[in-house]
């Protein structure tokens, strides 16, 4: 098999013949070849190391377990000692709008445990905004490596609810508002990306019903299985982002 000699080796060999004779030229050519191998080997090794690290990282993320934020199986205290959950009123001085939360042991997702029952009413005289706040219970560094907040939500079969709602994530330096669509009487899994927080853990999560954004101004929904996942952000649960 004919070997193609690189131009750099030809130049080195010709210069060696001119100044030092043919034996020296051969030694110079061999030295150049060894130098090329010595330079290329570390680069190849680094490339293999980088590829191995990337494959290991992907495999680790794929096997990382779900991290439960709140499952409400044992009541609202399931949020944890360092976390909390409560009703939120955007205009508490207006008594014509309201939000109430209850633990419901009969409507847990999957027919087991319990769920958080949210009774909202934005049928008000003025601007109305109500909902639920949740303070995550775990240490903030445990959010590292997760890219999706996921939860189950459905409307009450008898009283119904808006097919739209909003989710707000608040961290130390960021606030992101997402408009969600597709609430039905059947449980549905919703996902919210955490990337807009730029690595910060949310200090508060809000589920909101605003008078001009809902399709039904008074209703009942159930919330369950609030958790962190990795790589689970996908359609058809992609929310619409809104600043503010």
C-alpha positions as CSV (number, residue, x, y, z in Angstrom):
1,X,0.0,0.0,0.0
2,X,1.5,3.3,-1.0
3,X,1.8,5.8,1.8
4,X,1.1,9.5,1.0
5,X,3.8,11.6,2.5
6,X,2.7,14.9,4.0
7,X,4.2,18.0,2.6
8,X,5.8,18.9,5.9
9,X,7.8,15.6,5.9
10,X,9.0,16.2,2.3
11,X,10.2,19.7,3.2
12,X,12.0,18.4,6.3
13,X,13.6,15.6,4.3
14,X,14.8,17.9,1.5
15,X,16.2,20.5,3.9
16,X,18.0,17.7,5.7
17,X,19.6,16.4,2.5
18,X,20.8,19.9,1.6
19,X,22.3,20.8,4.9
20,X,23.1,17.5,6.7
21,X,23.1,14.7,4.1
22,X,20.6,11.8,3.6
23,X,21.1,9.9,7.0
24,X,20.4,13.1,8.9
25,X,17.5,13.8,6.7
26,X,16.0,10.4,7.5
27,X,16.5,11.0,11.3
28,X,14.8,14.4,10.9
29,X,11.9,12.9,9.1
30,X,11.5,10.2,11.8
31,X,11.7,12.9,14.5
32,X,9.0,14.9,12.8
33,X,6.7,11.8,12.6
34,X,7.3,11.1,16.3
35,X,6.5,14.7,17.1
36,X,3.3,14.6,15.2
37,X,2.2,11.4,17.1
38,X,3.2,13.0,20.4
39,X,1.0,16.1,19.6
40,X,-1.9,14.1,18.3
41,X,-2.1,11.5,21.0
42,X,-3.1,13.8,23.9
43,X,-5.8,15.5,21.7
44,X,-7.3,12.1,20.8
45,X,-7.2,11.1,24.5
46,X,-8.9,14.3,25.5
47,X,-11.6,13.8,22.9
48,X,-12.2,10.2,24.2
49,X,-12.4,11.5,27.7
50,X,-14.9,14.2,26.8
51,X,-17.1,11.7,24.9
52,X,-17.0,9.3,27.9
53,X,-18.0,12.1,30.3
54,X,-20.9,13.2,28.0
55,X,-22.2,9.6,27.7
56,X,-22.0,9.1,31.5
57,X,-23.7,12.4,32.1
58,X,-26.6,11.5,29.8
59,X,-27.0,8.1,31.4
60,X,-26.9,9.6,34.9
61,X,-29.6,12.1,34.0
62,X,-31.8,9.4,32.4
63,X,-31.6,7.3,35.5
64,X,-32.1,10.1,38.0
65,X,-35.2,9.5,40.1
66,X,-38.2,11.8,40.3
67,X,-38.0,14.3,43.2
68,X,-41.3,14.8,45.0
69,X,-42.2,18.3,46.0
70,X,-45.7,17.6,47.2
71,X,-48.0,14.6,46.7
72,X,-50.7,15.5,49.3
73,X,-51.2,11.8,50.2
74,X,-51.1,12.6,53.9
75,X,-52.8,16.0,53.7
76,X,-51.4,19.4,53.2
77,X,-48.7,18.7,55.8
78,X,-47.1,16.5,53.1
79,X,-45.5,19.6,51.7
80,X,-43.0,19.3,54.5
81,X,-41.8,21.2,57.6
82,X,-39.8,23.7,55.7
83,X,-42.4,24.2,53.0
84,X,-46.0,25.4,52.9
85,X,-49.1,25.8,50.9
86,X,-52.0,28.2,51.1
87,X,-54.7,30.2,49.2
88,X,-53.5,33.4,47.4
89,X,-55.6,36.5,46.8
90,X,-54.4,39.2,44.4
91,X,-56.9,41.7,45.8
92,X,-57.7,40.7,49.4
93,X,-59.7,43.8,50.1
94,X,-62.3,42.7,47.5
95,X,-64.7,40.3,49.2
96,X,-66.4,39.4,46.0
97,X,-63.4,37.2,44.9
98,X,-62.2,34.3,46.8
99,X,-60.0,31.1,46.9
100,X,-60.2,28.2,49.3
101,X,-58.1,25.1,49.5
102,X,-58.9,21.8,51.1
103,X,-57.4,18.4,51.4
104,X,-59.5,15.9,49.5
105,X,-58.9,12.2,50.3
106,X,-61.4,11.0,47.7
107,X,-59.9,12.5,44.5
108,X,-56.2,11.6,44.6
109,X,-54.6,11.0,41.3
110,X,-54.7,7.3,40.3
111,X,-57.4,6.7,42.8
112,X,-55.0,6.6,45.8
113,X,-53.9,9.0,48.4
114,X,-55.4,12.5,48.3
115,X,-55.2,15.7,46.3
116,X,-55.4,19.5,47.0
117,X,-58.9,20.8,46.2
118,X,-58.8,24.4,44.9
119,X,-62.1,26.3,44.9
120,X,-61.6,29.6,43.1
121,X,-64.0,32.5,42.3
122,X,-63.0,35.5,40.2
123,X,-66.6,36.6,39.5
124,X,-65.8,39.9,41.1
125,X,-66.8,43.6,40.7
126,X,-63.3,44.7,39.9
127,X,-60.1,43.0,38.6
128,X,-59.8,39.6,40.2
129,X,-56.8,37.2,40.6
130,X,-56.7,34.2,43.0
131,X,-54.9,31.0,43.3
132,X,-52.6,28.8,45.4
133,X,-49.0,29.4,46.6
134,X,-46.6,26.6,47.4
135,X,-43.2,27.0,49.0
136,X,-40.9,24.1,48.0
137,X,-39.8,22.2,51.1
138,X,-36.5,20.8,50.0
139,X,-33.1,22.4,50.1
140,X,-32.5,24.6,47.1
141,X,-29.3,22.7,46.0
142,X,-31.5,19.6,45.5
143,X,-33.1,21.3,42.5
144,X,-29.7,21.1,40.6
145,X,-29.9,18.9,37.6
146,X,-33.7,19.0,37.1
147,X,-35.1,21.0,34.2
148,X,-38.9,20.4,34.6
149,X,-41.6,21.1,37.2
150,X,-44.4,18.6,36.6
151,X,-47.8,18.2,38.3
152,X,-51.2,16.7,37.7
153,X,-54.4,18.8,37.6
154,X,-58.0,18.2,36.7
155,X,-61.4,20.0,36.9
156,X,-64.2,18.8,39.1
157,X,-66.7,16.8,37.2
158,X,-69.8,18.5,38.7
159,X,-68.7,22.1,39.2
160,X,-66.2,22.3,36.3
161,X,-63.4,24.8,36.0
162,X,-61.5,27.0,33.6
163,X,-59.6,25.2,30.9
164,X,-56.8,27.7,31.3
165,X,-54.8,28.9,34.3
166,X,-51.3,30.3,35.0
167,X,-48.2,29.1,36.7
168,X,-45.7,31.6,38.2
169,X,-42.2,30.7,39.3
170,X,-40.4,33.1,41.6
171,X,-36.7,32.8,42.6
172,X,-34.3,35.3,44.1
173,X,-33.7,37.3,40.9
174,X,-36.3,36.0,38.4
175,X,-40.1,35.8,38.0
176,X,-41.6,33.8,35.1
177,X,-45.2,33.6,34.2
178,X,-46.6,30.7,32.1
179,X,-50.2,30.4,30.7
180,X,-51.4,26.8,30.7
181,X,-54.1,25.3,28.6
182,X,-56.1,22.1,28.4
183,X,-57.7,21.5,31.8
184,X,-60.4,18.7,31.6
185,X,-62.3,16.6,34.1
186,X,-59.7,13.9,33.5
187,X,-56.3,14.0,35.2
188,X,-53.7,15.6,32.9
189,X,-50.0,16.0,33.4
190,X,-48.6,19.5,33.0
191,X,-45.0,20.5,32.7
192,X,-43.2,23.8,33.2
193,X,-39.5,24.4,32.2
194,X,-37.2,25.7,34.9
195,X,-34.6,27.1,32.4
196,X,-35.9,30.6,32.6
197,X,-34.8,30.7,36.3
198,X,-31.2,30.4,35.1
199,X,-30.1,27.8,37.6
200,X,-31.9,29.3,40.6
201,X,-34.4,27.2,42.6
202,X,-37.9,28.6,42.9
203,X,-38.7,30.1,46.2
204,X,-42.4,30.1,45.5
205,X,-44.7,28.4,43.0
206,X,-48.1,29.9,42.2
207,X,-51.2,28.5,40.4
208,X,-53.3,31.4,39.4
209,X,-56.8,32.1,38.0
210,X,-57.3,35.6,36.6
211,X,-60.7,37.0,35.6
212,X,-59.8,38.0,32.0
213,X,-57.7,34.9,31.3
214,X,-60.0,32.1,32.5
215,X,-62.8,30.4,30.5
216,X,-64.9,29.8,33.6
217,X,-64.8,32.4,36.4
218,X,-65.7,30.1,39.3
219,X,-64.9,26.4,39.6
220,X,-63.0,23.6,41.4
221,X,-59.8,21.9,40.4
222,X,-57.6,19.2,42.0
223,X,-53.8,19.5,42.2
224,X,-51.6,16.5,42.9
225,X,-48.1,15.0,42.4
226,X,-46.0,18.1,42.2
227,X,-42.5,16.9,41.3
228,X,-39.2,17.5,39.6
229,X,-38.2,15.6,36.5
230,X,-35.4,15.7,34.0
231,X,-35.9,15.8,30.3
232,X,-39.7,15.6,30.5
233,X,-40.6,18.9,29.0
234,X,-42.5,18.0,25.9
235,X,-45.7,18.7,24.0
236,X,-48.7,19.0,24.3
237,X,-48.1,20.6,27.7
238,X,-45.8,23.4,26.5
239,X,-47.0,26.6,28.2
240,X,-47.1,30.1,26.8
241,X,-44.6,32.4,28.5
242,X,-45.7,35.8,29.6
243,X,-43.5,38.5,31.2
244,X,-44.7,40.1,34.4
